[in-house]
Amino acid sequence: MGLRIPVNQSIIAPRSACPRCHHTLTAVELIPVVSFLLQGGKCRRCKAKISPIYPLVELATGILFMVAPLIIGWNGELLVALTLISLCMIIFVTDITYMLIPDKILLFFLGLFVIERIVFPLNPWYDSLVGGVVAFSLLLFIAYISKGGMGGGDIKLFGLLGIVLGLKIVLLAFFLSTLIGTLDGIRRMVLGKYKKREPVPFGPSIIVGTLIAYFFGDSLIDLYISLIGLNVGGYEYGHFF
């Protein structure tokens, strides 16, 4: 889905094939991670190198699906978690490959998340609505004052994430995404991989920041509050949360 939708290809047909020789992949060649290792990272027919994005995303998805029940538990929220992981992995692929976050993907998952948050609402229930509006507005404001420094796909993605995460966690996700993006930018400059005015995909940083915030957000906020230990006029900052 992540590679097909941005180029307007069906996710059903044609079957997966080598992008170089167009050899249609068999079931054995489509086993996540295992096929890549057995084939030495090359197409079995033409020996063209297979992008490491495939096994890395497959491995990350498998690990996240395995870890999610351990953190969330076996309850309704687990369905939300698995849907969020699926969205994140798809967006990671589209943004790192095409520097694009397609509206089709966002609209598809919007429908899923709205239904899931109706069945498994946040507490309070309107936190999803507030989170979506605030996240979208915040990113739109940043894009306006930076004169295009924030992509439209990023704005819409954060609006969607606000519905899933609620206000408190989506703001944490934004902070973490910005921090991770800044560190990645510094890494690129140190390694000489950054060129002035060259656009850099923000999607991967959003994905990492969002997943950390979703799974560990409350713990991180509690830790932060305990570390600052501030008490102004007898009113603990922790009461804001």
C-alpha positions as CSV (number, residue, x, y, z in Angstrom):
1,M,0.0,0.0,0.0
2,G,2.8,2.4,1.0
3,L,4.5,2.0,-2.4
4,R,1.5,1.6,-4.6
5,I,-1.0,4.3,-3.6
6,P,1.3,7.3,-4.2
7,V,1.7,6.2,-7.9
8,N,-2.0,5.4,-8.3
9,Q,-1.6,1.7,-8.4
10,S,-4.2,-0.8,-7.1
11,I,-3.3,-2.5,-3.9
12,I,-4.9,-5.7,-5.2
13,A,-3.5,-6.1,-8.7
14,P,-1.2,-6.6,-10.3
15,R,0.7,-9.0,-8.1
16,S,3.9,-8.0,-6.4
17,A,6.9,-8.1,-8.8
18,C,10.5,-7.2,-9.1
19,P,10.7,-3.5,-10.2
20,R,13.6,-4.2,-12.5
21,C,12.8,-7.5,-14.4
22,H,9.1,-7.5,-13.5
23,H,9.3,-11.1,-12.3
24,T,6.0,-11.9,-10.5
25,L,7.0,-12.9,-6.9
26,T,5.9,-16.3,-5.6
27,A,4.5,-17.0,-2.2
28,V,8.0,-18.2,-1.0
29,E,9.5,-14.8,-2.2
30,L,6.9,-12.9,-0.2
31,I,7.6,-14.2,3.3
32,P,8.4,-11.1,5.4
33,V,12.1,-10.7,6.3
34,V,12.8,-14.4,5.7
35,S,12.6,-14.2,1.9
36,F,15.0,-11.2,1.9
37,L,17.5,-13.2,3.9
38,L,17.2,-16.4,1.9
39,Q,17.7,-14.5,-1.3
40,G,20.6,-12.5,0.0
41,G,18.8,-9.3,-0.5
42,K,18.5,-9.8,-4.3
43,C,15.9,-10.7,-6.8
44,R,16.0,-14.4,-7.4
45,R,15.8,-14.0,-11.2
46,C,17.7,-10.9,-12.2
47,K,19.8,-10.5,-9.0
48,A,18.9,-6.9,-8.6
49,K,19.4,-5.6,-5.1
50,I,16.2,-5.4,-3.0
51,S,15.7,-2.2,-1.0
52,P,16.4,-2.7,2.7
53,I,13.2,-0.7,3.3
54,Y,11.2,-3.9,2.7
55,P,12.6,-6.1,5.5
56,L,13.1,-3.2,7.9
57,V,9.5,-2.2,7.7
58,E,8.3,-5.8,7.9
59,L,10.5,-6.4,10.9
60,A,9.4,-3.2,12.7
61,T,5.7,-3.9,12.0
62,G,6.1,-7.5,13.4
63,I,7.8,-6.3,16.5
64,L,5.3,-3.5,17.2
65,F,2.4,-5.9,16.6
66,M,4.0,-8.3,19.1
67,V,4.8,-5.7,21.7
68,A,1.5,-3.8,21.5
69,P,-0.6,-6.3,23.5
70,L,2.1,-6.4,26.2
71,I,1.8,-2.7,26.7
72,I,-1.9,-2.0,25.9
73,G,-3.3,-5.4,27.1
74,W,-5.9,-7.5,25.4
75,N,-8.7,-5.0,25.3
76,G,-10.5,-2.8,22.8
77,E,-7.7,-0.2,22.8
78,L,-5.5,-2.9,21.3
79,L,-7.5,-2.6,18.0
80,V,-6.7,1.2,18.0
81,A,-3.1,0.5,18.6
82,L,-2.8,-2.0,15.8
83,T,-4.6,0.4,13.4
84,L,-2.2,3.2,14.4
85,I,0.8,1.0,13.9
86,S,-0.5,0.1,10.4
87,L,-0.9,3.8,9.5
88,C,2.5,4.7,10.8
89,M,4.3,2.0,8.8
90,I,2.5,2.9,5.6
91,I,3.2,6.6,6.1
92,F,6.8,5.9,6.9
93,V,7.2,4.1,3.5
94,T,5.4,6.7,1.5
95,D,7.2,9.7,3.0
96,I,10.7,8.2,2.9
97,T,10.2,6.9,-0.7
98,Y,8.1,9.7,-2.3
99,M,8.2,12.5,0.3
100,L,4.4,12.3,0.2
101,I,1.6,11.5,2.6
102,P,-1.4,10.7,0.3
103,D,-4.8,11.9,1.1
104,K,-6.3,8.6,0.1
105,I,-4.5,6.9,3.0
106,L,-5.4,9.5,5.5
107,L,-9.1,9.5,4.5
108,F,-9.2,5.7,4.7
109,F,-7.7,5.6,8.2
110,L,-9.8,8.6,9.3
111,G,-12.9,6.5,8.8
112,L,-11.4,3.6,10.8
113,F,-10.3,5.8,13.7
114,V,-13.6,7.7,13.9
115,I,-15.4,4.4,14.2
116,E,-12.9,3.0,16.7
117,R,-13.0,6.1,18.9
118,I,-16.8,5.9,18.9
119,V,-16.6,2.3,20.1
120,F,-13.5,2.8,22.3
121,P,-13.6,6.5,23.3
122,L,-11.0,8.5,25.1
123,N,-11.8,9.9,28.6
124,P,-13.4,12.3,28.3
125,W,-15.0,11.4,24.9
126,Y,-14.5,14.8,23.4
127,D,-10.7,14.6,23.9
128,S,-10.5,13.2,20.4
129,L,-12.3,16.1,18.9
130,V,-10.3,18.7,20.8
131,G,-7.0,16.9,20.0
132,G,-7.8,16.8,16.3
133,V,-8.8,20.4,16.0
134,V,-5.9,21.7,18.1
135,A,-3.3,19.5,16.3
136,F,-4.5,20.5,12.9
137,S,-4.7,24.2,13.8
138,L,-1.2,24.2,15.4
139,L,0.5,22.6,12.4
140,L,-1.5,25.0,10.1
141,F,-0.3,28.0,12.1
142,I,3.3,26.8,11.9
143,A,3.0,26.3,8.2
144,Y,1.7,29.8,7.8
145,I,4.3,31.6,9.9
146,S,7.1,29.5,8.3
147,K,5.8,30.1,4.8
148,G,5.5,26.5,3.8
149,G,8.0,25.0,6.2
150,M,5.4,22.4,7.2
151,G,3.9,20.2,4.4
152,G,0.2,19.8,3.9
153,G,0.4,16.1,4.5
154,D,2.0,16.6,7.9
155,I,-0.7,19.0,8.9
156,K,-3.5,16.6,7.9
157,L,-1.6,13.7,9.5
158,F,-1.4,15.5,12.9
159,G,-5.1,16.3,12.7
160,L,-5.8,12.6,12.3
161,L,-3.4,11.7,15.1
162,G,-5.1,14.2,17.4
163,I,-8.3,12.2,17.0
164,V,-6.5,9.0,18.0
165,L,-4.3,10.4,20.8
166,G,-6.3,13.2,22.3
167,L,-5.0,16.6,23.2
168,K,-2.3,15.8,25.8
169,I,-0.7,13.0,24.0
170,V,-0.8,14.5,20.5
171,L,1.0,17.6,21.9
172,L,3.6,15.3,23.4
173,A,3.8,13.5,20.0
174,F,4.5,16.9,18.3
175,F,7.2,17.8,20.7
176,L,8.9,14.4,20.3
177,S,8.6,14.5,16.6
178,T,10.2,18.0,16.4
179,L,13.0,16.9,18.7
180,I,13.7,13.7,16.7
181,G,13.5,15.7,13.5
182,T,16.0,18.2,14.8
183,L,18.4,15.5,15.9
184,D,18.1,13.9,12.5
185,G,18.8,17.2,10.8
186,I,21.9,17.6,13.0
187,R,23.0,14.1,12.0
188,R,22.6,14.8,8.3
189,M,24.7,18.0,8.6
190,V,27.4,16.3,10.6
191,L,27.6,13.5,8.0
192,G,27.4,16.0,5.1
193,K,24.1,14.6,3.8
194,Y,22.2,17.8,4.1
195,K,22.0,20.3,1.3
196,K,20.7,23.8,1.8
197,R,17.0,24.2,0.9
198,E,16.8,20.5,0.2
199,P,13.5,19.1,1.6
200,V,13.7,16.5,4.3
201,P,10.9,14.1,5.0
202,F,9.3,14.8,8.4
203,G,7.1,11.8,8.3
204,P,9.6,9.3,9.8
205,S,10.2,11.6,12.8
206,I,6.4,12.0,13.2
207,I,6.0,8.2,13.2
208,V,8.7,7.6,15.9
209,G,7.5,10.5,18.0
210,T,3.8,9.4,17.8
211,L,4.5,5.8,18.7
212,I,6.6,6.7,21.7
213,A,3.9,9.2,22.8
214,Y,1.1,6.7,22.3
215,F,2.7,3.8,24.2
216,F,4.6,5.7,26.9
217,G,3.1,9.2,26.9
218,D,1.5,9.1,30.4
219,S,4.6,7.6,31.9
220,L,6.8,10.3,30.3
221,I,4.6,13.1,31.5
222,D,4.5,11.7,35.0
223,L,8.3,11.4,35.0
224,Y,8.7,15.0,33.8
225,I,6.4,16.3,36.5
226,S,8.2,14.3,39.2
227,L,11.6,15.6,37.9
228,I,10.7,19.3,37.9
229,G,8.9,19.0,41.3
230,L,7.5,22.5,41.0
231,N,4.8,23.7,43.3
232,V,3.5,27.2,42.7
233,G,1.3,28.7,45.4
234,G,0.5,25.2,46.7
235,Y,-0.8,24.2,43.3
236,E,1.0,21.3,41.7
237,Y,1.7,21.4,37.9
238,G,0.6,17.8,37.8
239,H,-3.0,19.0,38.2
240,F,-2.9,20.4,34.7
241,F,-2.9,16.8,33.5
